Amino acid sequence: MPRLLIACVVVLALAGCEKSRNTSITRTQANGVDTLYSKGTVVDGEARFQCIASSSGACHYLVLDPACSPDAACATPPLRRFAVAVGKTEAMRGLPNGFRQCVSQDPREQCHRE
């Protein structure tokens, strides 16, 4: 009986260690070559924006309010606007739950929206 109780405690402790995770990938190619490849991950309140490839040398991000649709105009300005060089990752905390993002290889062109 004590072993069963210990096993239950271990299982419950491990279940409590599960981290919340959300990942999005944006990838575009031309002639078999990545023109944009970005990975965004949110784990326990920390958002990480990783620029894997970009034809311009950087991934350009817009972080939007959760109430805004990436496909339509929004009265709220972007929460953040920043660039990440290829091979680098930008980490940030304090973004609202459910924030939206879009990423592009060129800051002047329309983002590839998620």
C-alpha positions in Angstrom: 0.0 0.0 0.0 2.8 2.6 0.8 4.3 1.9 -2.6 1.0 2.6 -4.3 0.7 5.9 -2.4 4.3 6.9 -3.3 3.6 6.1 -7.0 0.5 8.2 -7.0 2.4 11.1 -5.4 5.2 10.9 -8.1 2.6 10.8 -10.9 0.8 13.8 -9.6 4.1 15.7 -9.1 5.2 15.0 -12.6 1.8 16.1 -14.0 2.3 19.4 -12.2 5.6 20.0 -14.0 3.9 20.1 -17.4 4.6 23.5 -19.0 2.1 25.3 -21.1 3.4 25.6 -24.7 2.2 27.3 -27.9 4.3 27.2 -31.1 3.8 28.7 -34.5 5.9 28.3 -37.7 5.9 30.6 -40.7 7.8 29.3 -43.7 7.8 30.5 -47.3 10.0 29.3 -50.1 10.9 30.3 -53.7 12.6 27.9 -56.0 13.2 25.5 -53.1 15.0 28.1 -51.0 13.6 29.5 -47.8 12.8 33.2 -48.2 11.3 33.3 -44.7 11.4 30.7 -41.9 10.4 31.8 -38.4 9.4 29.9 -35.2 7.5 31.6 -32.4 7.1 29.8 -29.1 5.3 30.7 -25.9 6.3 28.7 -22.8 5.0 29.7 -19.4 4.5 33.3 -20.3 7.8 33.8 -22.2 7.5 34.4 -25.9 10.5 33.5 -28.0 10.8 34.7 -31.7 13.4 32.7 -33.6 14.5 33.8 -37.1 15.8 30.7 -38.9 16.0 32.1 -42.4 15.1 35.3 -44.2 16.1 36.6 -47.7 16.7 40.0 -46.2 18.9 38.8 -43.3 16.3 39.5 -40.6 12.7 38.5 -39.7 10.5 41.5 -39.0 7.7 41.0 -36.5 4.5 42.7 -35.4 3.0 41.7 -32.2 -0.7 42.5 -32.1 -3.4 42.8 -29.4 -5.4 39.6 -29.0 -8.6 41.5 -30.1 -7.0 42.3 -33.4 -7.2 40.1 -36.4 -4.0 39.8 -38.3 -6.0 39.9 -41.6 -7.8 43.1 -41.0 -7.2 46.7 -39.9 -7.3 47.3 -36.2 -7.8 50.5 -34.2 -5.1 49.3 -31.7 -1.6 49.9 -32.8 0.9 47.0 -32.7 2.1 46.1 -29.2 5.6 45.6 -30.5 7.5 46.0 -33.7 11.0 44.5 -33.9 13.5 42.7 -36.1 15.5 39.6 -35.3 18.7 38.7 -37.3 18.9 35.3 -39.0 20.2 32.7 -36.5 19.1 34.8 -33.5 16.2 34.6 -31.0 14.4 37.4 -29.2 12.7 36.6 -25.9 10.2 38.7 -24.1 7.7 38.5 -21.2 4.7 40.6 -20.4 2.7 40.0 -23.6 -1.0 39.5 -23.2 -2.4 35.9 -23.4 -3.5 35.2 -26.9 -1.5 37.9 -28.6 -1.3 37.7 -32.3 1.9 37.9 -34.5 2.8 38.4 -38.0 6.3 38.1 -39.6 7.9 39.2 -42.9 11.3 39.2 -44.4 10.9 42.9 -45.4 9.5 45.6 -43.0 7.9 47.5 -45.9 5.8 44.6 -47.2 2.7 43.1 -45.7 3.4 40.5 -43.0 2.7 36.9 -43.6 -0.1 36.6 -41.1 -0.8 33.7 -38.7 
